[in-house]
């Protein structure tokens, strides 16, 4: 039983060390400025797209109302 516990503990330590190292290495690769810039760019594109969609939908509703005279 002791052998099983030691083996499991060793595996847990090795996996935790590997995950920690990979996380640390990946965190060093990307700088926070890149992350912030990418996030800001994505939000800007999303807001622009939503605004365009809203404008197109509003135009379609107004056009349909004019065609059917349903004010």
N, C-alpha and C positions, 0 to 999 in steps of 0.2 A: 504494500500500500504506500509506503514511503517513496518508493521508486516512482510510482505513478504521480504522486503529488509534486515531486521534484521535477519530473519531466514536464508536467503541465505548467508549473511555475516558470520553468526555463523557456518554454514556448511562448508564454504570455510576455515575458520580459523581452524576448527577441522581437516579437511582433510589435510591441509597444515602442521599442527602440527604432524599428524600421519605419513605423508610421510617423514618429516624431522627427526623424531625420528627413524624410521626404517632405513633410509639412514645412520644416525649417528651410530646406533647400528651395522649395517653390515660393515661399514667402520672400526670399532674397532675390528671386528672379524678377518679380513684378514690383515696380515701385508704386507707391500710393498715388503719385501724380498721374500715372497712366490709368489707374483704376478710376480715379475721379473724372478724368477727361473722357474716358470711354462711357462712363455712366451718364455724364452730362450730355454727351453727344446722343446717346440712345434716348434719353428723355426728351431732348429737343426734337429729334425725328418723330417720336411718338406723338408729341403735342402738335407738331405741324400736320401730321397725317390725320389726327383726330379733328383738327380744325378744318382741314380740307373736306373731310367726309361730312362733317356737320354742315358746311356751306353747301355742298352738293345736295344733301338731303333736303335742306331748307329750300333750295331753288326748285327741286322736284315737287315739293308740296305746294309751293306758291304757283308753279306752272299748272299743276293739276287743278288747283282752286280756280285759277283764271279760266281754264278750259271749261270747267263745269259750272262756273259762276256760283260757287258755294263759299261765300265769304262768311 
